[in-house]
Amino acid sequence: MNSLLPTYGPRTIEIAQASGSYVTDVSGNTYLDFVMGIAVCGTGHRHPYVQQKIEEQLNRVWHTSNLYMISGQQRVAEKLTKGTHLTHAFFCNSGTEANEAAFKLVRKWTKKTKIVTFTQSFHGRTFAMLGATGQDKVKQGFGPMVNDFIHAPFNDMEALNLIDKETSAVWLEIVQGEGGVVVANQSWLQALQEKADEYDVKIVVDEVQTGIARTGTRFAFEQTPLQPHIVTLAKGLGSGIPVGAMLTTTEATEIFGPGSHGSTFGGNPLAMAAAEATLDILFTPTSLQHVKDMGDYLKKGLTQFVDGERFIEVRGLGLMVGLVSSEPVAEWVTQLAETGLLVVMAGPHVIRFLPSLRVTKSEINEALMKLEQILQKEGVV
Ligand SMILES: Cc1ncc(COP(=O)(O)O)c(C=O)c1O
C-alpha cells in the first residue's frame, strides 16, 4: 500500500546521486538536469564549497531557534541587501512562507485590504497565498479564499487603473514562472511604479523563482524600473537546503517589531551556512555575467526549433527560459527524460529550462542535441 497522500502525480524517477549538472537514478540511469529542483540548486548539485560550509556547520550546531542570536542571519541579510535600496531581512523556510510574511507586513503597514495581483501568477499554497495566486486550479475545493486579492491581466496597461487610493499593495512576479515563463514588459512596469507612487501603494515583488541570480542579476527587479518595498525569496537561496527570506526597507522595522512575526526553524544555522556560501558563489560579477551569457546561448539554441507552427516562441530572462508550443508539451517532457534530459513544464504549453547557473556551453549543446533527437524522431525537425 502507498502510505503517501497522493498530492503529487505519479513519480517514476528517484534520484540517488547528484553532482553539478548531472543526476543518477536508483537504476543507474544518468540525466542532464535542467530542472535543478525547480530553480533551486543554482550552484549545481552539491557544489563543493557549499557542501564544505554545510559540513562545517553540521560539526558545530544545527538548531537553536530564534531565542538565541544566529550571526549567520546578519551576514546573509547584509549580502542580500548590499547595493540595493533594501535594508532588512526576515528568514523563513519556503517561498509561500516568505510571501505570507509579506502579506502580514503589508496588512499591518497600510491597514488596507485591497491587493492588486495578476492572472496566471503563482505565489504558494498557504491560505493567503492561494488567494494571491491567479490560477483557479490550486483553489478548487477549498471554499472561500482570503479575499484581499484582485486579479488583473498581466502586462495590461488598462488593468493598472485598478490601483487606487484604496489599494494597499500591488504584488507581482517579474517573470511569471509557473504561469508560463511570461516576462513583464518594461513600459508596463514603469507605469505600474508610477501608479504605485501616485497612490502610495506598496510594491511586493515575488522573487521566489526569479531571485538569487536566476535571471542574470541578483534579483530580477534590478533589470526593471521597480523599487519594491518588499521582495520575497526562497528556492535558489540555499542551493537545496530549505530557506526563505523577505527583504524590505527600514520603514518596516516600525511595523514588524518583537512578537509580530516569527518562525521556529527560520534562519537556522544550517540554512544560513548554505545561503551564505550560495551568495558567495552566485553574487559575483563574473558569475552573473555567466548566467546572462549562458541564458543568451540557450535561448539562441532553442530558437532554431521555432517554426511558427509547433513551436511559437522562446522567452525568458537569464537562465529561466521557456520554449512555447502550440500543443500540450507533457509528452515531450516525458520523452526528454527518457533520452536523459530533465526539463519541467510551465503550464500545459511551455517547456521550461532551469539549468544550474554554472551550466557550461557543452552541457547546453548536449541538451539541445537531446531535444533535436526527440523532435527528429517525431518528424518535427
Ligand atoms: C513565484 C513563486 N512564489 C512562491 C512559490 C512557492 O514557493 P514554495 O514552494 O517554496 O512554498 C513558488 C513556487 O514555485 C513560486 O514560483
The ligand as an SDF file (V2000), in Angstrom:
LIG
                    3D

 16 16  0  0  0  0  0  0  0  0999 V2000
    6.9560   32.7810   -7.7620 C   0  0  0  0  0  0  0  0  0  0  0  0
    6.7240   31.7620   -6.6940 C   0  0  0  0  0  0  0  0  0  0  0  0
    6.2590   32.1630   -5.4940 N   0  0  0  0  0  0  0  0  0  0  0  0
    6.0590   31.2880   -4.4970 C   0  0  0  0  0  0  0  0  0  0  0  0
    6.2890   29.9400   -4.6590 C   0  0  0  0  0  0  0  0  0  0  0  0
    6.0520   28.9850   -3.5260 C   0  0  0  0  0  0  0  0  0  0  0  0
    7.2750   28.5630   -3.0170 O   0  0  0  0  0  0  0  0  0  0  0  0
    7.3780   27.2690   -2.0780 P   0  0  0  0  0  0  0  0  0  0  0  0
    7.0130   26.0910   -2.9110 O   0  0  0  0  0  0  0  0  0  0  0  0
    8.8210   27.2710   -1.6110 O   0  0  0  0  0  0  0  0  0  0  0  0
    6.4430   27.4870   -0.9420 O   0  0  0  0  0  0  0  0  0  0  0  0
    6.7600   29.4670   -5.9040 C   0  0  0  0  0  0  0  0  0  0  0  0
    6.9940   28.0470   -6.1330 C   0  0  0  0  0  0  0  0  0  0  0  0
    7.0430   27.5620   -7.2300 O   0  0  0  0  0  0  0  0  0  0  0  0
    6.9900   30.4060   -6.9410 C   0  0  0  0  0  0  0  0  0  0  0  0
    7.4400   30.0260   -8.1360 O   0  0  0  0  0  0  0  0  0  0  0  0
  1  2  1  0
  2  3  1  0
  2 15  2  0
  3  4  2  0
  4  5  1  0
  5  6  1  0
  5 12  2  0
  6  7  1  0
  7  8  1  0
  8  9  2  0
  8 10  1  0
  8 11  1  0
 12 13  1  0
 12 15  1  0
 13 14  2  0
 15 16  1  0
M  END
$$$$
